[in-house]
Amino acid sequence: MNPLDPLPNLIDQVYACILEAIIDRSLPPGHRIRQNELAERLGVSRQPISHALHLLHRQGLVTESGRRGFEVTRLDPARIRQLYEVRGAIDALAARLAAGRIKVDGPGRAQLVAALQAGRAIDADTPLARLIALDVDFHRAIYRLAGNPAIEELIAPQWPHMRRSMATVLAELDYRDSAWSEHETIAAQILAGNAGAAEAAALAHAQTAGRMTEERLRATDRAA
């Protein structure tokens, strides 16, 4: 975390900075947030820190802890499973629609190909934050290619929670490769215009990610 410039959108900047720290676990689950410490690290007053924390609280990313205090919300394995169940249905729909539009949406096709190529460049040294961003970019390319704005509108509020869950499994080197192998399969079916196969591959990918994330979180809870 580096000091921020005092721009008019300072609250948004503070919010984004704290959110990224929650996602990459610089602020881990259960961490007690000290507003004075954050304000000092970011080079701002406590006011934008307070506003940003209240925004994060509304999203369920931080929870109240003690008098006027907050801590980073712990990941609930059951809740993550539920999110992936919903996301699986949305991703399957998006992949089917994208495959149906692949021949008429040149820019959308190019964006999907670019996202896929960027993912091929990952290796063991790729930072976790970069891995998460590439994963999100890939799925967003499919959503946009699907041509139904309601898909992105429905999933957007859940991205912060999904990004936190991604960190749980993408931190494991083996899953990085298998996740992108599954992305390759989804993209290949979309690019070939195979709607049914694309739908099935996207659903299977979400189900695998959801199961692995839930198992990992439960194992962490048992070890704590």
Secondary structure by P-SEA (a helix, b strand, c coil): ccccccccaaaaaaaaaaaaaaaaccccccccccaaaaaaaacccaaaaaaaaaaaaaacccccccccccccccccaaaaaaaaaaaaaaaaaaaaaaaaaccccaaaaaaaaaaaaaaaaccccccaaaaaaaaaaaaaaaaaaaccaaaaaaaccaaaaaaaaaaaccccaaaaaaaaaaaaaaaaaaaacaaaaaaaaaaaaaaaaaaaaaaaaaaaaaac
